[in-house]
């Protein structure tokens, strides 16, 4: 019997399985993440509900953050801006924490969630976020002009692909998190916040 457990409150609309009942490869992946983070992010507990989907979801997630032409803080900016317009509670909180860590800016995630166009980002990053939000809200209206705009501010072809890939994946993630009512871990709320003097 393992000492590892999965939080029953990770999602509210589907049952969270017992850690000992999930396949060994999922147990290993969750134990690795728990060791790295210091807690088990609830998205791991939730996706363990369907092991084949867990594997596909996290394989693609890992590829997006490990094999990218974007800076890691730019990846998280896209995630938070997209999750903000989608009103995804889990991703706003969890990826807001990651953005605070990677950007070293305790305000940026909150700005992006509230209104990404008023956030303290560069003009180049604003173009990136405009395209990501357009792809989220009105995908049929994305045109060659949007891709040209990204080229003109200096994004490479690979980076442009990655912008779309991160946007598309986290639209999927937002929708699953909202449908299942995934709840962010308490630990995410306080991560990398500015301390009051």
Sine and cosine of phi, psi and omega as CSV:
sin_phi,cos_phi,sin_psi,cos_psi,sin_omega,cos_omega
0.00,0.00,0.78,-0.63,-0.02,-1.00
-0.99,0.14,0.44,-0.90,0.10,-0.99
-0.99,0.12,-0.26,0.97,0.00,-1.00
-0.94,0.34,0.65,-0.76,0.06,-1.00
-0.72,-0.69,0.32,-0.95,0.09,-1.00
-0.93,-0.37,0.66,-0.75,-0.06,-1.00
-0.94,0.33,0.87,-0.50,0.02,-1.00
-0.86,0.50,-0.42,0.91,-0.04,-1.00
-1.00,-0.06,0.22,0.97,-0.01,-1.00
-0.87,0.49,-0.57,0.82,0.12,-0.99
-0.54,-0.84,0.43,-0.90,-0.14,-0.99
-0.95,-0.32,-0.17,0.99,-0.09,-1.00
-0.95,-0.30,-0.14,0.99,0.03,-1.00
-0.66,-0.75,0.45,-0.89,-0.03,-1.00
-0.96,0.28,0.64,-0.77,0.11,-0.99
-1.00,0.01,0.80,-0.60,-0.05,-1.00
-0.95,0.32,0.31,-0.95,0.15,-0.99
-0.96,0.28,0.64,-0.77,-0.02,-1.00
-0.80,0.59,-0.68,0.74,-0.06,-1.00
-0.94,0.35,-0.24,0.97,-0.02,-1.00
-1.00,-0.07,-0.11,0.99,-0.03,-1.00
-1.00,-0.05,0.36,-0.93,-0.03,-1.00
-0.86,0.51,0.45,-0.90,-0.08,-1.00
-0.87,0.49,-0.58,0.81,-0.01,-1.00
-0.92,0.39,-0.56,0.83,0.08,-1.00
-0.94,0.35,-0.66,0.75,0.05,-1.00
-0.84,0.54,-0.70,0.72,-0.03,-1.00
-0.91,0.42,-0.69,0.73,-0.02,-1.00
-0.91,0.42,-0.66,0.75,0.00,-1.00
-0.93,0.37,-0.67,0.74,0.02,-1.00
-0.89,0.47,-0.63,0.78,0.04,-1.00
-0.89,0.46,-0.70,0.71,0.00,-1.00
-0.92,0.38,-0.63,0.78,0.02,-1.00
-0.89,0.46,-0.67,0.75,0.03,-1.00
-0.90,0.44,-0.67,0.74,-0.04,-1.00
-0.93,0.36,-0.71,0.70,-0.10,-0.99
-1.00,0.05,-0.42,0.91,-0.09,-1.00
1.00,-0.03,-0.05,1.00,0.08,-1.00
-0.33,-0.94,0.25,-0.97,0.01,-1.00
-1.00,-0.08,0.95,-0.32,0.06,-1.00
-0.83,0.56,0.70,-0.71,-0.12,-0.99
-0.88,0.47,-0.37,0.93,0.04,-1.00
-0.89,0.45,-0.53,0.85,0.05,-1.00
-0.93,0.36,-0.69,0.73,0.03,-1.00
-0.89,0.45,-0.66,0.75,-0.04,-1.00
-0.93,0.37,-0.76,0.65,-0.05,-1.00
-0.93,0.36,-0.27,0.96,0.08,-1.00
-0.89,0.45,-0.28,0.96,0.07,-1.00
-0.80,0.59,-0.60,0.80,-0.02,-1.00
-0.74,-0.67,0.99,-0.10,-0.14,-0.99
-0.82,0.58,-0.64,0.77,-0.02,-1.00
-0.91,0.42,-0.58,0.82,0.03,-1.00
-0.96,0.27,-0.61,0.79,0.09,-1.00
-0.82,0.58,-0.78,0.63,-0.04,-1.00
-0.86,0.50,-0.75,0.66,-0.04,-1.00
-0.91,0.42,-0.68,0.73,-0.03,-1.00
-0.88,0.48,-0.77,0.63,-0.08,-1.00
-0.97,0.23,-0.47,0.88,0.12,-0.99
-0.89,0.45,-0.70,0.72,0.00,-1.00
-0.94,0.34,-0.67,0.74,0.06,-1.00
-0.82,0.57,-0.75,0.66,-0.04,-1.00
-0.89,0.45,-0.63,0.78,0.03,-1.00
-0.89,0.45,-0.64,0.77,-0.03,-1.00
-0.91,0.41,-0.59,0.81,-0.05,-1.00
-1.00,-0.07,-0.32,0.95,-0.02,-1.00
-0.99,-0.14,-0.49,0.87,-0.03,-1.00
-0.86,-0.51,0.98,0.22,-0.08,-1.00
-0.65,-0.76,0.53,-0.85,0.09,-1.00
-1.00,0.04,-0.01,1.00,0.03,-1.00
-1.00,-0.06,0.44,-0.90,0.18,-0.98
-0.94,0.35,0.48,-0.87,-0.05,-1.00
-0.88,0.47,-0.58,0.82,0.03,-1.00
-0.92,0.39,-0.51,0.86,0.06,-1.00
-0.93,0.37,-0.63,0.78,0.09,-1.00
-0.83,0.55,-0.75,0.66,-0.04,-1.00
-0.93,0.36,-0.52,0.85,0.09,-1.00
-0.87,0.49,-0.71,0.70,0.03,-1.00
-0.87,0.50,-0.74,0.67,-0.03,-1.00
-0.85,0.53,-0.72,0.69,-0.07,-1.00
-0.95,0.32,-0.65,0.76,0.03,-1.00
-0.90,0.44,-0.71,0.70,0.02,-1.00
-0.90,0.44,-0.71,0.71,0.00,-1.00
-0.91,0.41,-0.51,0.86,0.07,-1.00
-0.91,0.42,-0.74,0.67,-0.01,-1.00
-0.94,0.34,-0.42,0.91,0.06,-1.00
-1.00,0.07,-0.14,0.99,-0.02,-1.00
0.86,0.51,0.66,0.75,-0.01,-1.00
-1.00,0.01,0.96,-0.29,-0.05,-1.00
-0.86,0.52,-0.75,0.66,-0.06,-1.00
-0.86,0.52,-0.79,0.62,-0.09,-1.00
-0.95,0.30,-0.55,0.84,0.09,-1.00
-0.84,0.54,-0.71,0.70,-0.07,-1.00
-0.97,0.23,-0.78,0.62,-0.08,-1.00
-0.91,0.41,-0.74,0.68,-0.02,-1.00
-0.99,0.16,-0.37,0.93,0.18,-0.98
-0.88,0.48,-0.65,0.76,0.05,-1.00
-0.89,0.45,-0.70,0.72,0.00,-1.00
-0.90,0.43,-0.63,0.78,0.03,-1.00
-0.91,0.42,-0.65,0.76,0.06,-1.00
-0.86,0.51,-0.63,0.77,0.00,-1.00
-0.93,0.37,-0.78,0.62,-0.10,-0.99
-0.96,0.28,-0.53,0.85,-0.01,-1.00
-1.00,0.02,-0.30,0.95,-0.09,-1.00
0.86,0.52,0.48,0.87,0.00,-1.00
-0.83,-0.56,0.95,-0.31,-0.07,-1.00
-0.94,0.33,-0.21,0.98,-0.04,-1.00
-0.98,-0.18,-0.39,0.92,-0.20,-0.98
-0.86,0.52,-0.70,0.71,-0.04,-1.00
-0.88,0.48,-0.69,0.72,0.01,-1.00
-0.90,0.45,-0.62,0.78,0.04,-1.00
-0.89,0.45,-0.71,0.70,-0.04,-1.00
-0.91,0.42,-0.64,0.77,0.01,-1.00
-0.91,0.42,-0.67,0.74,-0.06,-1.00
-0.95,0.32,-0.75,0.66,0.00,-1.00
-0.21,-0.98,0.99,-0.15,-0.11,-0.99
-0.86,0.52,-0.43,0.90,-0.02,-1.00
-0.96,0.27,-0.24,0.97,0.06,-1.00
-0.97,-0.24,0.10,0.99,-0.04,-1.00
-0.97,0.23,0.41,-0.91,0.03,-1.00
-0.99,0.15,0.98,0.20,0.03,-1.00
-0.81,-0.59,0.31,-0.95,0.04,-1.00
-0.95,0.31,0.27,-0.96,0.07,-1.00
-0.86,0.51,-0.63,0.78,0.02,-1.00
-0.88,0.48,-0.73,0.68,0.00,-1.00
-0.93,0.38,-0.53,0.85,0.05,-1.00
-0.90,0.43,-0.63,0.78,0.07,-1.00
-0.88,0.48,-0.70,0.71,0.03,-1.00
-0.84,0.54,-0.72,0.69,-0.04,-1.00
-0.94,0.34,-0.60,0.80,0.08,-1.00
-0.84,0.54,-0.70,0.71,-0.01,-1.00
-0.93,0.37,-0.67,0.74,0.01,-1.00
-0.88,0.48,-0.67,0.74,-0.01,-1.00
-0.94,0.33,-0.62,0.79,0.06,-1.00
-0.89,0.46,-0.69,0.72,0.03,-1.00
-0.89,0.46,-0.49,0.87,0.03,-1.00
-0.97,0.25,-0.73,0.68,-0.14,-0.99
-1.00,0.00,-0.59,0.81,-0.09,-1.00
-0.64,-0.77,0.90,0.43,-0.11,-0.99
-0.85,0.52,-0.49,0.87,-0.01,-1.00
-0.94,0.34,-0.24,0.97,-0.02,-1.00
-0.99,-0.12,-0.01,1.00,0.08,-1.00
-0.94,0.34,0.75,-0.66,-0.05,-1.00
-0.76,-0.65,0.03,-1.00,0.08,-1.00
-0.85,0.53,-0.50,0.87,0.02,-1.00
-0.87,0.50,-0.62,0.78,0.02,-1.00
-0.90,0.43,-0.65,0.76,0.02,-1.00
-0.93,0.38,-0.64,0.77,0.06,-1.00
-0.89,0.46,-0.64,0.77,0.04,-1.00
-0.85,0.52,-0.66,0.75,0.03,-1.00
-0.92,0.40,-0.65,0.76,0.04,-1.00
-0.88,0.47,-0.69,0.73,-0.08,-1.00
-0.90,0.43,-0.46,0.89,0.03,-1.00
-1.00,-0.06,0.09,1.00,0.17,-0.98
0.96,-0.28,0.14,0.99,0.05,-1.00
-0.98,0.18,0.69,-0.73,0.03,-1.00
-0.97,0.26,0.20,-0.98,0.05,-1.00
-0.85,0.53,-0.69,0.72,0.00,-1.00
-0.90,0.44,-0.67,0.75,0.01,-1.00
-0.89,0.45,-0.61,0.79,0.02,-1.00
-0.90,0.44,-0.68,0.73,0.09,-1.00
-0.85,0.53,-0.71,0.71,-0.05,-1.00
-0.91,0.41,-0.59,0.81,0.07,-1.00
-0.85,0.52,-0.73,0.68,0.01,-1.00
-0.92,0.40,-0.65,0.76,-0.03,-1.00
-0.90,0.43,-0.71,0.70,0.02,-1.00
-0.89,0.45,-0.69,0.72,0.02,-1.00
-0.86,0.51,-0.75,0.66,-0.04,-1.00
-0.90,0.44,-0.71,0.70,-0.03,-1.00
-0.88,0.47,-0.69,0.73,-0.06,-1.00
-0.98,0.20,-0.30,0.95,0.23,-0.97
-0.92,0.40,-0.66,0.75,0.09,-1.00
-0.87,0.48,-0.76,0.65,-0.02,-1.00
-0.86,0.52,-0.71,0.70,0.03,-1.00
-0.84,0.54,-0.71,0.70,-0.08,-1.00
-0.93,0.37,-0.63,0.78,0.05,-1.00
-0.93,0.37,-0.66,0.75,0.00,-1.00
-0.89,0.46,-0.65,0.76,-0.01,-1.00
-0.95,0.31,-0.66,0.75,-0.02,-1.00
-0.90,0.43,-0.67,0.74,-0.02,-1.00
-0.99,0.10,-0.14,0.99,-0.10,-1.00
0.84,0.54,0.83,0.55,0.09,-1.00
-0.95,0.31,0.63,-0.78,-0.06,-1.00
-0.92,-0.39,0.75,-0.66,0.03,-1.00
-0.94,0.35,0.58,-0.82,0.06,-1.00
-0.89,0.46,0.55,-0.84,0.06,-1.00
-0.83,0.56,-0.57,0.82,-0.04,-1.00
-0.85,0.52,-0.56,0.83,-0.03,-1.00
-0.90,0.43,-0.56,0.83,-0.10,-0.99
-0.86,0.51,-0.62,0.79,-0.09,-1.00
-0.99,-0.16,-0.04,1.00,-0.08,-1.00
-0.90,0.45,0.74,-0.67,0.15,-0.99
0.82,0.57,0.51,0.86,0.09,-1.00
-0.99,0.13,0.49,-0.87,0.05,-1.00
-0.93,0.38,0.68,-0.73,0.02,-1.00
-1.00,0.04,0.65,-0.76,0.04,-1.00
-0.98,0.19,0.62,-0.78,0.02,-1.00
-0.97,0.24,0.00,0.00,0.00,0.00
